[in-house]
Amino acid sequence: MTKLLVFATLFLAVTIILCLFRAIKGPGAANRLVAINVIGTKTIILILIVSFLIHETYFIDVAIVYALISFIASIVISNFIMKSGGKNK
């Protein structure tokens, strides 16, 4: 089970890097927002897997707080995109 979780952690780290590339290079603001949301979600899962691997429960609280901050950031960024008309700046 531990080997599977370590592999999942490495796989998530690689996919986060790929999503980071999309967030930087994305063709539009909406694509960048989606990439940032995916990075946030994968980071939350990564924190929870690490919490399970090292048997520390306080990381669950960290993941919940990170999810709330990520959600608020998504709303703020989407409002900014709506006000700018979806144009890249």
Rosetta blueprint (number, residue, H / E / L):
1 M L
2 T H
3 K H
4 L H
5 L H
6 V H
7 F H
8 A H
9 T H
10 L H
11 F H
12 L H
13 A H
14 V H
15 T H
16 I H
17 I H
18 L H
19 C H
20 L H
21 F H
22 R H
23 A H
24 I H
25 K H
26 G L
27 P L
28 G L
29 A H
30 A H
31 N H
32 R H
33 L H
34 V H
35 A H
36 I H
37 N H
38 V H
39 I H
40 G H
41 T H
42 K H
43 T H
44 I H
45 I H
46 L H
47 I H
48 L H
49 I H
50 V H
51 S H
52 F H
53 L H
54 I H
55 H L
56 E L
57 T L
58 Y H
59 F H
60 I H
61 D H
62 V H
63 A H
64 I H
65 V H
66 Y H
67 A H
68 L H
69 I H
70 S H
71 F H
72 I H
73 A H
74 S H
75 I H
76 V H
77 I H
78 S H
79 N H
80 F H
81 I H
82 M H
83 K H
84 S H
85 G L
86 G L
87 K L
88 N L
89 K L
